[in-house]
């Protein structure tokens, strides 16, 4: 199964206030997200991390990666230098790229950390899964919700765990309606 998540920001205490995350501190956030990830992901699942895996963590990225189940792929975000410059961390990843085109069943998907206006096979109903804007409802969000097949993989709108394409669709719809409770 393919699963998707973005903007985890493991180790980053300031993201708790920035995203209004329900954690007391970075340690609680990290441990909870690791637990939720491993409860959701099977060893053979492919997990696409759509950028910003960890940031300003006192622990190296490989500390997190080695604990997480599944075959992990990283689509680089603006805070992924600690992974990109770390061969030990890269050894826990199946692939790293700026953008990836994949298939999920019969669906074509373009993965990019940044929301983009058009993507491969856009006019044929292909999907775009992105991150970067977290759970902000700013101008980028307002533009992206006009795109029928664009989905935010932000962990904060997807229950802090990787989600399937079907779950991303449902969670994005709920987020747009103002419901803060995602489903897995």
C-alpha angles and dihedrals in degrees: 000000000000117000130182137205138156143185097029092153092192110202095014110126095183092060089069092069094034093058097027089240116183097240132110095216144346093272092057091045093050096047093045094049092048090051093047091047093051093045089055104037126073120209093253097047120112112229118196111203103202096205143297099063099167134355135186091352121160086218124069118251092248089063088066098036096054091056096051121091125229139039103302127209122185124212102196120249131186092270100047099097091108089061097038092053095044120082091188091058092045090056088070093054128082092205145356126199144143091243134004133199112206141159125237106191103307094338123103114217134189113202119202129152090225122063109247131197097228132011140182111308091002092147091050095057100266118157132242118206115192144160133187099099093071109195096324117130096208131131094294090052092048090052095045095052087062087065107085096206101039118109132188110223093192110149092225093064093040102055095266090282135092113278135203122241090259091050092047090054093050095043093049090051091050092047091052089052091052097254109142094195115094126192132223 
